[in-house]
């Protein structure tokens, strides 16, 4: 799951609002853009012509800003609320399916953790280093009256554990973002996560530190990150699996970029509410349909569009889209002369070459 911003402007577009633009923002500067924010849920699948999994969208809803909701006189619903709502729908469709939900730090919310634990869904996300962690509440003495405490003593936060020399680190190797094997050190425990105004929830946190080399300067820096899993009952789940699940989240960002580059996201010109509600989810759905058609047409090897100066090692969405176009255009009924079926105004060999070029043009 992730949110993406469809940059749109216009007086009649009622869903628009000002949101943080993740593509244009940097670590030191936040850039906001006018548009429509969409929450998208994807299914992470393996394809035979790529070493990385692909994220196929299947659900998308607009997440409006508070000012937009006030103008439309509707209650404001955050992305976390919509995620929990959609999870209830999916769980109703598939009551026995083992589901793992992966999101970035924007979805690290106690309310979403509680909803996932209620629906028996594993939630994998980032965790702030200064998150408030507590021990589990012990048995209440018989002499003490009143409600049973919901949490125990305050535990050191992850930032303190990162600096503590007594922290016992374990080494492992995981598959990193670019497909390489990276050696990391980790420590993991189970405790309660608490925020004021909400009931604490049990989580399994994983604190990771690793070295990263700058490819331009060659400088080696020490980096760290914290992640969590909402499932605290299955402690046999390897830490490597939790980290690999989170690393796989990056594939949804590739899907958003491919939809913008090849399917025309952000180029729509309609302004009515119903057209906006339908067009963007349809564009995201077309991505999934094209990939599924490509899987059926080429179950083993996808034909690659290469040139003399650019050689591909794996198929991209442009290759899949071009292969599907060639199949659909080639299946059209081009009626020829009754005396010579191959007679056309354009020679058949030249026409096939033109089709091949047009399939990969856009």
C-alpha positions as CSV (number, residue, x, y, z in Angstrom):
1,X,0.0,0.0,0.0
2,X,1.1,3.5,-0.7
3,X,-0.1,6.9,-1.6
4,X,0.6,8.7,-4.9
5,X,-0.1,12.3,-5.9
6,X,-1.9,13.0,-9.2
7,X,-1.0,16.6,-10.0
8,X,-4.1,18.4,-11.2
9,X,-5.3,22.0,-11.2
10,X,-8.6,23.5,-12.1
11,X,-11.5,25.4,-10.5
12,X,-14.0,22.6,-11.2
13,X,-11.8,19.7,-9.8
14,X,-13.4,19.5,-6.3
15,X,-11.1,16.7,-5.1
16,X,-7.9,18.7,-5.4
17,X,-5.8,19.8,-2.5
18,X,-2.3,20.8,-1.4
19,X,-0.2,17.8,-0.5
20,X,3.5,17.0,0.0
21,X,5.1,16.0,-3.3
22,X,7.3,13.0,-2.4
23,X,9.0,13.1,-5.9
24,X,10.0,16.7,-5.7
25,X,10.8,17.0,-2.0
26,X,14.2,16.3,-0.5
27,X,15.5,15.6,3.0
28,X,16.0,19.4,3.6
29,X,13.2,20.9,1.6
30,X,9.5,19.9,1.5
31,X,7.7,20.7,-1.8
32,X,3.9,20.8,-1.9
33,X,1.8,20.4,-5.1
34,X,-1.8,20.8,-6.0
35,X,-3.5,17.6,-7.0
36,X,-5.4,14.5,-5.9
37,X,-3.9,12.0,-3.5
38,X,-4.7,8.4,-4.2
39,X,-4.3,5.4,-1.8
40,X,-3.5,2.3,-3.8
41,X,-3.3,-1.3,-2.8
42,X,-1.2,-3.6,-4.9
43,X,-0.6,-7.4,-5.1
44,X,3.2,-8.2,-5.1
45,X,3.7,-11.0,-7.7
46,X,6.6,-12.7,-9.4
47,X,6.9,-12.6,-13.2
48,X,9.1,-14.9,-15.2
49,X,10.9,-12.2,-17.2
50,X,12.1,-10.1,-14.2
51,X,14.2,-10.8,-11.2
52,X,12.2,-8.4,-9.0
53,X,8.5,-8.8,-8.1
54,X,6.0,-6.5,-9.7
55,X,3.3,-4.6,-7.8
56,X,-0.1,-4.9,-9.5
57,X,-2.8,-2.4,-8.4
58,X,-6.2,-3.7,-7.6
59,X,-7.8,-1.1,-5.3
60,X,-7.5,2.7,-5.3
61,X,-9.5,5.5,-3.5
62,X,-8.9,9.3,-3.3
63,X,-7.8,10.6,0.1
64,X,-9.0,14.2,0.5
65,X,-7.4,16.9,2.5
66,X,-9.1,18.4,5.6
67,X,-9.9,21.7,3.8
68,X,-11.4,19.8,0.8
69,X,-13.6,17.8,3.2
70,X,-14.7,20.9,5.0
71,X,-15.7,22.5,1.6
72,X,-17.7,19.4,0.6
73,X,-19.1,19.1,4.2
74,X,-17.9,15.6,4.6
75,X,-16.0,14.0,7.5
76,X,-12.2,13.8,7.0
77,X,-10.8,10.3,6.5
78,X,-7.0,9.8,6.6
79,X,-5.1,7.3,4.6
80,X,-4.8,5.1,7.7
81,X,-8.6,5.1,8.1
82,X,-9.1,4.2,4.4
83,X,-6.5,1.4,4.7
84,X,-8.3,-0.2,7.6
85,X,-11.6,0.2,5.7
86,X,-10.3,-1.5,2.6
87,X,-8.7,-4.3,4.6
88,X,-12.1,-5.2,6.1
89,X,-13.4,-5.5,2.6
90,X,-10.6,-7.7,1.5
91,X,-10.9,-9.9,4.6
92,X,-14.6,-10.3,3.9
93,X,-13.8,-11.5,0.3
94,X,-11.0,-13.8,1.5
95,X,-11.7,-14.9,5.1
96,X,-9.0,-17.6,5.2
97,X,-6.2,-15.9,3.2
98,X,-2.8,-15.3,4.8
99,X,-2.2,-11.6,4.2
100,X,0.9,-9.5,4.7
101,X,0.5,-5.7,4.3
102,X,3.6,-3.6,3.7
103,X,3.7,0.2,3.9
104,X,6.1,3.0,4.5
105,X,6.4,5.1,7.6
106,X,3.3,7.0,6.9
107,X,1.2,3.9,7.8
108,X,3.0,3.3,11.1
109,X,0.0,4.0,13.2
110,X,-1.3,2.3,16.3
111,X,-4.9,2.4,15.0
112,X,-3.8,0.5,11.9
113,X,-1.8,-2.0,13.9
114,X,-4.9,-2.7,16.1
115,X,-7.1,-3.1,13.0
116,X,-4.6,-5.6,11.4
117,X,-4.3,-7.6,14.6
118,X,-8.1,-7.8,14.7
119,X,-8.3,-8.9,11.0
120,X,-5.3,-11.3,11.4
121,X,-3.2,-9.4,8.9
122,X,0.6,-9.0,9.3
123,X,1.5,-5.3,9.0
124,X,5.2,-4.5,8.1
125,X,6.3,-0.9,8.3
126,X,8.9,1.5,9.5
127,X,9.1,2.6,13.2
128,X,10.4,5.9,14.5
129,X,13.5,5.6,16.6
130,X,11.9,7.7,19.3
131,X,8.7,5.6,19.5
132,X,7.4,5.1,23.1
133,X,8.0,1.5,24.0
134,X,6.8,-0.2,27.2
135,X,7.0,-3.6,28.8
136,X,3.9,-5.8,29.3
137,X,1.9,-5.2,32.4
138,X,2.6,-7.7,35.2
139,X,-0.1,-9.3,37.4
140,X,-2.0,-6.8,39.6
141,X,-1.6,-7.4,43.3
142,X,-4.7,-8.6,45.0
143,X,-4.6,-5.7,47.5
144,X,-4.6,-3.1,44.7
145,X,-8.0,-2.0,43.5
146,X,-9.0,-0.3,40.3
147,X,-8.6,-1.1,36.6
148,X,-5.7,-3.3,35.6
149,X,-2.8,-1.3,34.1
150,X,-2.5,-1.6,30.3
151,X,1.3,-1.3,30.1
152,X,4.3,-1.9,32.3
153,X,7.5,0.1,32.7
154,X,8.9,2.4,30.1
155,X,11.6,0.9,28.0
156,X,14.6,2.6,26.3
157,X,13.7,3.9,22.8
158,X,15.4,2.5,19.8
159,X,17.7,5.5,19.4
160,X,19.1,4.8,22.9
161,X,19.5,1.1,22.0
162,X,21.4,2.1,18.9
163,X,23.9,4.1,20.9
164,X,24.1,1.6,23.8
165,X,27.4,-0.4,23.7
166,X,25.7,-3.3,25.6
167,X,23.2,-4.0,22.7
168,X,23.8,-7.5,21.4
169,X,23.8,-7.4,17.6
170,X,23.3,-10.4,15.3
171,X,24.6,-10.5,11.8
172,X,22.6,-11.7,8.7
173,X,22.5,-11.2,5.0
174,X,19.4,-9.9,3.1
175,X,18.5,-9.0,-0.4
176,X,18.7,-5.2,-0.7
177,X,16.9,-2.8,-3.0
178,X,19.2,-3.2,-6.0
179,X,19.1,-7.0,-5.8
180,X,22.6,-7.3,-4.1
181,X,23.2,-9.2,-1.0
182,X,23.9,-6.8,2.0
183,X,25.2,-7.8,5.3
184,X,23.4,-6.1,8.2
185,X,23.3,-6.3,12.0
186,X,20.0,-6.5,13.8
187,X,18.4,-6.8,17.2
188,X,14.7,-7.6,17.7
189,X,12.3,-7.8,20.7
190,X,8.5,-7.9,21.5
191,X,7.0,-5.1,23.5
192,X,4.1,-2.6,23.7
193,X,3.9,0.5,21.5
194,X,2.0,3.4,23.1
195,X,0.8,6.8,22.1
196,X,-1.2,9.2,24.2
197,X,-5.0,8.8,23.8
198,X,-4.8,5.2,22.4
199,X,-4.5,1.8,23.9
200,X,-1.1,0.2,23.6
201,X,-0.6,-2.5,21.0
202,X,2.0,-5.4,21.0
203,X,4.6,-5.2,18.2
204,X,7.8,-7.0,17.2
205,X,10.4,-4.4,16.4
206,X,13.6,-4.9,14.4
207,X,16.5,-2.4,14.7
208,X,19.0,-2.6,11.9
209,X,22.3,-1.0,11.2
210,X,24.5,-1.4,8.1
211,X,27.3,0.3,6.2
212,X,26.6,2.1,2.9
213,X,29.2,3.2,0.4
214,X,28.7,6.4,-1.7
215,X,29.2,5.3,-5.3
216,X,30.5,8.8,-6.3
217,X,32.9,9.6,-3.4
218,X,33.5,6.1,-2.1
219,X,32.8,7.3,1.5
220,X,31.5,4.6,3.9
221,X,28.8,5.8,6.3
222,X,27.0,3.9,9.1
223,X,23.2,3.9,8.7
224,X,20.3,2.5,10.8
225,X,16.6,1.9,10.5
226,X,13.8,0.5,12.6
227,X,10.9,-1.7,11.4
228,X,8.1,-3.6,13.0
229,X,5.7,-6.5,12.5
230,X,2.2,-6.5,14.0
231,X,2.2,-10.3,14.4
232,X,3.7,-11.1,17.9
233,X,2.3,-14.6,18.1
234,X,4.5,-16.2,15.5
235,X,8.0,-15.6,16.9
236,X,9.4,-18.2,14.5
237,X,9.1,-15.7,11.6
238,X,12.7,-14.9,10.6
239,X,13.9,-11.3,10.8
240,X,15.3,-11.7,7.2
241,X,11.7,-12.3,6.0
242,X,10.4,-9.2,7.7
243,X,13.2,-7.1,6.1
244,X,12.7,-8.7,2.7
245,X,9.0,-7.9,2.8
246,X,9.7,-4.3,3.5
247,X,12.4,-4.0,0.8
248,X,9.8,-5.4,-1.7
249,X,7.6,-2.4,-0.9
250,X,9.7,-0.3,-3.3
251,X,8.2,-2.0,-6.3
252,X,5.0,0.0,-5.9
253,X,7.0,3.1,-6.6
254,X,8.1,1.6,-9.9
255,X,4.5,0.9,-10.8
256,X,3.5,4.5,-10.2
257,X,6.3,5.8,-12.4
258,X,5.4,3.3,-15.2
259,X,1.8,4.3,-15.1
260,X,2.8,8.0,-15.4
261,X,5.3,7.3,-18.2
262,X,3.2,4.9,-20.4
263,X,-0.5,5.0,-19.5
264,X,-1.0,8.8,-19.2
265,X,-1.6,9.3,-15.5
266,X,-1.7,13.1,-14.8
267,X,-2.6,13.8,-18.5
268,X,-6.4,13.5,-18.1
269,X,-8.5,16.5,-18.9
270,X,-11.8,15.5,-17.4
271,X,-13.1,17.5,-14.4
272,X,-16.4,15.9,-13.3
273,X,-16.4,14.0,-10.1
274,X,-17.5,10.7,-11.6
275,X,-14.9,10.9,-14.4
276,X,-12.1,11.6,-11.9
277,X,-13.3,8.7,-9.6
278,X,-13.2,6.3,-12.5
279,X,-10.3,7.3,-14.8
280,X,-7.3,7.0,-12.4
281,X,-8.4,3.6,-10.9
282,X,-8.9,2.4,-14.4
283,X,-5.4,3.5,-15.5
284,X,-4.0,1.7,-12.5
285,X,-6.1,-1.4,-13.3
286,X,-4.9,-1.3,-16.9
287,X,-1.3,-1.8,-15.6
288,X,-2.4,-5.0,-13.9
289,X,-4.4,-6.2,-17.0
290,X,-1.5,-5.6,-19.3
291,X,1.0,-7.5,-17.1
292,X,-1.4,-10.5,-16.8
293,X,-1.9,-10.5,-20.6
294,X,1.8,-10.5,-21.1
295,X,2.2,-13.4,-18.7
296,X,-0.3,-15.4,-20.7
297,X,1.2,-14.5,-24.1
298,X,4.9,-15.0,-23.0
299,X,5.0,-17.3,-20.0
300,X,8.8,-17.8,-20.2
301,X,10.6,-15.1,-22.1
302,X,9.4,-11.6,-23.0
303,X,10.7,-10.0,-26.3
304,X,12.8,-7.0,-25.5
305,X,12.9,-3.8,-27.4
306,X,16.7,-3.1,-27.8
307,X,18.9,-0.8,-29.8
308,X,22.5,-0.7,-30.7
309,X,23.3,1.7,-27.8
310,X,21.0,0.3,-25.2
311,X,21.0,-3.3,-24.2
312,X,18.4,-4.7,-21.7
313,X,18.9,-7.5,-19.3
314,X,15.3,-7.7,-18.1
315,X,11.9,-6.8,-19.4
316,X,10.3,-3.6,-18.3
317,X,6.6,-2.5,-18.6
318,X,7.3,-0.9,-22.0
319,X,8.3,-4.3,-23.3
320,X,5.2,-5.9,-21.9
321,X,2.9,-3.1,-23.2
322,X,4.5,-3.4,-26.7
323,X,4.1,-7.2,-26.8
324,X,0.5,-6.9,-25.9
325,X,-0.1,-4.2,-28.5
326,X,1.5,-6.4,-31.2
327,X,-0.7,-9.3,-30.3
328,X,-3.9,-7.2,-30.3
329,X,-3.0,-5.3,-33.5
330,X,-1.9,-8.5,-35.3
331,X,-5.2,-10.2,-34.4
332,X,-7.2,-7.5,-36.2
333,X,-9.0,-8.5,-39.4
334,X,-7.1,-6.6,-42.2
335,X,-9.2,-7.7,-45.2
336,X,-7.2,-8.1,-48.4
337,X,-8.1,-8.6,-52.0
338,X,-10.0,-11.8,-52.8
339,X,-7.5,-12.7,-55.6
340,X,-4.4,-12.0,-53.5
341,X,-4.9,-12.1,-49.7
342,X,-1.6,-10.5,-49.0
343,X,-2.2,-7.5,-51.3
344,X,-2.3,-4.2,-49.5
345,X,-1.5,-0.6,-50.3
346,X,1.5,-1.1,-48.0
347,X,3.6,-4.3,-48.5
348,X,3.0,-6.8,-45.7
349,X,6.6,-6.9,-44.6
350,X,6.8,-3.1,-44.4
351,X,3.4,-3.0,-42.5
352,X,4.6,-5.5,-40.0
353,X,7.7,-3.4,-39.4
354,X,5.6,-0.2,-39.0
355,X,3.4,-2.0,-36.4
356,X,6.5,-3.1,-34.5
357,X,7.8,0.4,-34.3
358,X,4.4,1.9,-33.3
359,X,4.0,-0.7,-30.5
360,X,7.0,0.6,-28.6
361,X,6.6,4.3,-29.6
362,X,4.7,5.4,-26.6
